Amino acid sequence: MLSYSHQFSAAFWAAPTFDAFRATFSELFPDGLFLLVLVMVWITVAALTSNESIGLDRRQAGESVGWLFLCIPLAGFVLAKWKTNAFVDRYFISALPGIAVAFACWLWRRLRHAHRVSLGVFLILASWGVATQLKATLHPDSVDPNRQKTKTRHYLGLEAPLRDEGKPFLVFTSSILHVQVAHYSRHPDDCALLLPSDLTHVNIQNLMEFKLAPYYPLEFWTFADLKMHASEVALIEPRPDILDELRQAGFKITVRFPKPMEVVYLQ
């Protein structure tokens, strides 16, 4: 594990930067500042038009611990700078439950007698959350900026037609696409990741999958496997360097579907 961590961190795609750290809170709380403005305006208006009392109880230990969850991204940033060189906002989603509990405690402590205020805050947050999820449901591409999920759906849709053409084996050169398609495929054992002939040139993504293989059922093919089943293979989005290696190895390459969703047949 320690040996792999050095290889992984050296080439990781999301290095820790101060700008990435600043953006983490915006990613964890989408539209958070806007929603906070709405909440504070509602609290002010409701307090001016209501005789309900505002509580002034002291903060309890549980609430304090919840607010300290805000430090999780900071701790992650320090550790990423010090050791891992990996900093992605989704890694810190574990901060949200504690912050939610702290916010609920704060509302109860201050506004437990002002029922209209608490109800209004709940409706603001819940309505915005439902609207956001509905938008994502109606427009799924909005939460897939890199089109990775779109690619996965596309190749899953090609699975049956390719099998009808006598190509039961889907062979990938991208580990991310391989893992996703294999996970949802009806024939996961027929989805394989092609390893380069020189394993010292395995890229960081493929290396990650290769290291996880003992703990998860994944299929890996070498050029020998590819040669054995060449007539039954659909090569999915092959990298240019892999195509060059295949040509040098004597394979004849036929493009079945062109880019951006490329499928190649071999002979």
N, C-alpha and C positions, 0 to 999 in steps of 0.2 A: 504493500500500500504506500509506504514512504517513497519507494523508488518511482512508482507511477505518479505520485503527487508532483514530483519534480518535473517529469515530462509533461504532465497536464498543465501545470501553472505556467511553464515557460512559454507556451504558445496559445494560452486561452484567449478567446476572442473579446472578452469583456473585461478589460483591465480597470482597476479602481481609479477613478478621477474625481476631483472635487465637484465637477459639473454633474457627473453621474450620481454622486451622493446627494446633491441638492435636489435632483429630479426624483429621487426615490420616494420622497414624501408625496409629491404630486401624483406619482404612479400608484402609491398605496391608497391615496384619498383623491380619486378623480373628482374634479370640480369642488374640492374640499373648501377652498376659500370662499367660493360663491355660495355654497350651502351654509357656511358659518355666518356669512352676512345675512342670509335669509333668516337663520335661526335667531340671531341677535336682534334683528329688526322685529321679528315676531314676539320675542320675549319683552322687548320695550313697549310695543303697542299693547300687548295683552296686559302688562303690568299697569299701564296708564288707564286702561278701561275696565279694570277688575279690582274688586276688593279683596281678592285672595291674597294671602300672606306669602312672603318669600322667606324661606328658611335660611338660617345663618349658622347651622351646625358646623362643628369642626370637622375637618377632613379625617377620615378613618384610615387605618393602615392599609386595608385592602385597596382603597382608591389610590393611595400613594404608590403601591406596587404596580397597579395598572398603568399609571402615568409613566412609570419607569420603563415600560415596554417601548416607549419612544426612543430609548437608547439602543435598542437592538440593531437598527441600521447603522448607528454610529460604531457599535462594537464590530459589526461585520465589515465596515469600511476599514477600521484599524487592522483587523486580522487579514483582510485582503491585501492591504499595503505591506503588512509585515511578512506574510507567508504565502497565501494562496494565489494571489494575482487574479482572483475571480470575483466580480462584483456585479450581480444582476438583481434588479429590484424584487423579482418574484421570490428570491431566496429568503426574504424577510417578511413574508406574509404571516409568519407566526407572531408578529408584533400586533396584529389586528385584534385578536380576542381580548388581550389585556387592555388595549386602548378603548375598546368598546365597553368593557366592564367599568373602566374608570369614568368614561363619559356618562354611563348610566348612573353610577354612584353620585357623580356631580349633579346631575339633573334631580335625582331623588333628594339629595342633601339640600339643594337650593329651592326646588320647585315642587316638592311633594304635596304641598297644600294648594298649589296653583294648577289644578287639574287641566284647565283649558290650555295653559301654556305647554304643559308636558304633551298633551294630545296634539297640539299644533306642531311641536318639534318632531314628534313621531311621524305625523302625516307628511311633513316636508321631506324627511329623510326617506321614508318608505316610498312615497310617490316618485321621487327622483330615482331611487334604486329600481323600481319596477319599470319606469320609462326607459332607463338605460339598458336593462336586460331585454326589454321588448325590442328596442332598436337593434341590439346585437342579434336577436333571433331573426328579425326581418332582413337584416343586412349582415350576414356572417362574415363577409369579406372585410368589414370594418375592424374586426378583431383578428385579422389574419394579414397583417401588412406585408409579410414576406411570402405570402401565398403558399405556405407550407401545407396547410390543411387543404387548400384547393388542389394542390398537386396530389395529395394523398387520395382525395375523393376521385380525382381524374383517373389515377392508375388503378384504383379499385374497380372503377367502371370498365376499364380495359381488360380486366382479368379474364372474364368469361369469353370475350371475342378472341383474345390471344390464345386461350386454350382451344377454342374451336379451330384455330389455324395451326394447331399442333405445337404450340409453344407453352407448355405447362409451367416452365421454370422462369420466374422473374428474377433476374440477377441485377443487383444494384452496385454502384460504386460510391454512393452517398449513404453513410450509416444512418443519418437522421431519417431520410426517406425510407430506407430499408426497415428500420424499427417500426415506423408508423404503419407502413403498408402490411408488414408481417403481422402486426398486432391485430389489425382489423380484417385481414384476409380470411377467406374460407379455407384456404390451403396454405397455412403459414410454413409448413415444411418445404414448400416449393419456392419460397422466397429466400434468396441467398445474397450475401455480401461478398463481392469479388475482392480478394486481396491482391495487391500488386506483387509482381514477381520478386521484388526486393523489399522485404518487410521493414528494412531500416528507413524506408520512405513512406511508411504509413502515416497519414495525416492525423491531426489531433482528434478529430471526430471519430474516425475509424478506430483509432487506438483506444478510445473510451469504450466503444462497443466490444472490441477484442478483449479488453481486460475484464469486462462484465460477463463474458460468455460462460465461464464456469458456473455462474449463478443464475443464468436465464437461458432457456432453449433458443439458441440462435444458430443459423446455418451460415457457414463460411465456405467459399469455394476458392480453389486455386486455379491457375491456368490449365492444369491437367484435368480438373473436373470440368472446366468449360469446354475443353477439347472433346471430352468424352460425350458431352450432351449438346454439342454445338447446334445440331439441327432442331433441338427442342427448347432453345433458349431465346428469350426476349430480353435484351440488355437495356436497362432503364437508365436514361440520362447519363450515359457514360462520360467520364471526364476526358478531355482531349489527350492527356498523357496516357490514359488507359487505352484509348483507341490507337494511339501510336504503337503501344506495346503489342496490341493484338495484331496490327498489320505486320509488325516485325516478326511476330510469331507465326505468320502465314495464314491468318484468318482472312476470309473475304467478308467485307462488311456491307450490309444493305440497310439503308435507312427506311424503316417501315412507316414511322411517323416523324416528321421533322420537328425542329425546335418551335416553341419553348418546351413542349412536352415530348421529348425525344424518345423514340423506341427504335432499337437497332437489332437486326437479325444477323446471325453469323453462319458461315459455311466453312 
